[in-house]
């Protein structure tokens, strides 16, 4: 984990302003999001678990990370904790079918939105694309604008 932290906080990483990481152990989810995001001109990397995600995050800077919570090896909670410890938080959208009790464990200061499975791929892609475009804004502004652009109540706010 230390090497990953060093890599994540390292300098000299390539910044692709429209690069997104999709992390989910469900191959169909990864492939669907990969396809709809590429159709919008977004560079997409995918990982099937948190360990792969952390390796990719150490190599690239992402504007948006779409993160499943429940995965083998390293789960989404651990990925979030590692990103927080490194001090480099992209826009994080949690993608989950987990029950509300589990999602209540999420720290709302670390994530920008919650997308429930099943979802409409085009709506999710619209939100992700909007977030990638306006990444330079604050977290609240980013999600507010993305929700407006997507035109629907797709994202559940976690602020309490």
C-alpha positions as CSV (number, residue, x, y, z in Angstrom):
1,X,0.0,0.0,0.0
2,X,2.9,2.4,0.7
3,X,4.3,2.1,-2.8
4,X,0.8,2.8,-4.2
5,X,0.5,5.9,-2.0
6,X,3.9,7.1,-3.2
7,X,2.9,6.5,-6.8
8,X,-0.4,8.2,-6.5
9,X,1.1,11.4,-5.0
10,X,4.0,11.3,-7.4
11,X,4.7,14.0,-10.0
12,X,5.0,13.7,-13.7
13,X,1.8,11.8,-14.3
14,X,0.1,12.5,-17.6
15,X,-3.1,14.5,-17.2
16,X,-5.8,13.6,-19.7
17,X,-8.6,16.0,-19.1
18,X,-11.2,13.5,-20.2
19,X,-9.9,10.3,-18.7
20,X,-12.2,8.2,-16.6
21,X,-11.6,5.0,-14.5
22,X,-14.5,2.5,-14.2
23,X,-14.0,0.0,-11.4
24,X,-16.4,-2.8,-11.1
25,X,-16.1,-6.6,-10.7
26,X,-19.0,-7.1,-13.1
27,X,-17.6,-7.3,-16.6
28,X,-20.9,-6.3,-18.2
29,X,-21.0,-3.0,-16.2
30,X,-17.4,-2.2,-17.2
31,X,-18.0,-3.0,-20.9
32,X,-21.3,-1.0,-21.1
33,X,-19.8,2.1,-19.5
34,X,-16.6,1.7,-21.6
35,X,-18.7,1.7,-24.8
36,X,-21.0,4.6,-23.9
37,X,-18.2,6.8,-22.6
38,X,-15.9,6.2,-25.6
39,X,-18.9,7.2,-27.8
40,X,-18.7,10.5,-26.0
41,X,-15.0,10.9,-26.8
42,X,-13.8,10.0,-23.3
43,X,-10.7,7.9,-22.6
44,X,-11.7,5.0,-20.4
45,X,-9.7,2.6,-18.3
46,X,-11.3,-0.2,-16.4
47,X,-10.4,-2.3,-13.4
48,X,-12.1,-5.4,-12.1
49,X,-11.2,-4.8,-8.5
50,X,-9.7,-2.2,-6.1
51,X,-6.1,-3.6,-6.5
52,X,-6.2,-3.0,-10.3
53,X,-7.8,0.4,-9.7
54,X,-5.0,1.5,-7.3
55,X,-2.4,0.3,-9.8
56,X,-4.0,2.4,-12.6
57,X,-4.5,5.4,-10.3
58,X,-0.7,5.3,-9.6
59,X,0.0,5.5,-13.3
60,X,-2.6,8.1,-14.4
61,X,-4.6,11.0,-13.1
62,X,-8.3,10.6,-13.6
63,X,-11.0,13.3,-13.8
64,X,-13.6,10.8,-12.7
65,X,-13.5,7.5,-10.9
66,X,-16.7,5.4,-11.1
67,X,-16.3,3.0,-8.2
68,X,-18.2,-0.1,-7.1
69,X,-18.1,-0.8,-3.4
70,X,-18.3,-4.5,-3.1
71,X,-15.5,-6.2,-5.0
72,X,-13.0,-9.1,-4.4
73,X,-9.4,-8.5,-3.2
74,X,-9.6,-4.8,-2.5
75,X,-13.1,-3.2,-2.1
76,X,-14.3,0.3,-2.9
77,X,-14.0,1.5,0.7
78,X,-10.3,0.7,0.7
79,X,-9.8,2.5,-2.6
80,X,-11.5,5.6,-1.2
81,X,-9.4,5.5,2.0
82,X,-6.2,5.2,-0.1
83,X,-7.2,8.1,-2.3
84,X,-7.9,10.2,0.8
85,X,-4.6,9.3,2.4
86,X,-2.8,10.3,-0.9
87,X,-4.6,13.6,-0.9
88,X,-5.5,13.2,-4.6
89,X,-9.3,12.9,-5.0
90,X,-10.8,13.0,-8.4
91,X,-14.6,13.2,-8.8
92,X,-15.7,9.9,-7.3
93,X,-19.1,8.4,-8.3
94,X,-20.0,5.3,-6.3
95,X,-21.8,2.7,-8.4
96,X,-23.6,0.1,-6.2
97,X,-26.4,-2.3,-5.6
98,X,-25.5,-2.4,-1.9
99,X,-28.2,-1.9,0.6
100,X,-28.6,1.6,2.1
101,X,-27.1,0.5,5.4
102,X,-23.8,-0.2,3.7
103,X,-23.8,3.0,1.7
104,X,-24.4,5.0,5.0
105,X,-20.8,4.1,5.9
106,X,-19.6,6.3,3.0
107,X,-17.9,9.6,3.9
108,X,-19.8,12.2,1.9
109,X,-16.7,14.4,1.8
110,X,-15.0,11.8,-0.3
111,X,-17.6,11.0,-2.9
112,X,-19.6,13.2,-5.2
113,X,-22.5,11.0,-6.0
114,X,-24.2,7.6,-5.6
115,X,-25.5,5.7,-8.6
116,X,-27.8,2.8,-7.9
117,X,-27.7,-0.4,-9.9
118,X,-29.4,-1.1,-12.2
119,X,-28.9,2.2,-14.1
120,X,-29.5,3.7,-17.5
121,X,-26.1,3.6,-19.2
122,X,-26.7,6.8,-21.3
123,X,-27.8,8.8,-18.2
124,X,-24.8,7.6,-16.2
125,X,-22.5,8.4,-19.2
126,X,-24.0,11.9,-19.4
127,X,-23.3,12.6,-15.7
128,X,-19.7,11.2,-16.0
129,X,-19.0,13.2,-19.2
130,X,-20.3,16.4,-17.5
131,X,-18.2,15.7,-14.4
132,X,-15.1,15.2,-16.6
133,X,-15.8,18.5,-18.4
134,X,-16.1,20.6,-15.3
135,X,-13.6,18.9,-13.0
136,X,-12.0,22.2,-12.1
137,X,-15.0,23.3,-10.1
138,X,-15.7,22.5,-6.5
139,X,-17.3,19.1,-5.7
140,X,-20.8,20.6,-5.1
141,X,-20.7,22.7,-8.2
142,X,-19.5,19.7,-10.3
143,X,-22.4,17.4,-9.2
144,X,-25.0,20.2,-9.3
145,X,-24.1,21.0,-12.9
146,X,-23.8,17.3,-13.8
147,X,-27.2,16.6,-12.4
148,X,-28.7,19.5,-14.4
149,X,-27.0,18.4,-17.6
150,X,-28.2,14.8,-17.1
151,X,-31.7,16.1,-16.6
152,X,-32.8,13.7,-13.9
153,X,-32.6,12.6,-10.3
154,X,-29.9,10.0,-11.1
155,X,-27.5,11.1,-8.3
156,X,-28.5,10.7,-4.7
157,X,-26.9,13.5,-2.5
158,X,-25.2,12.1,0.5
159,X,-24.9,15.3,2.5
160,X,-26.5,15.1,5.9
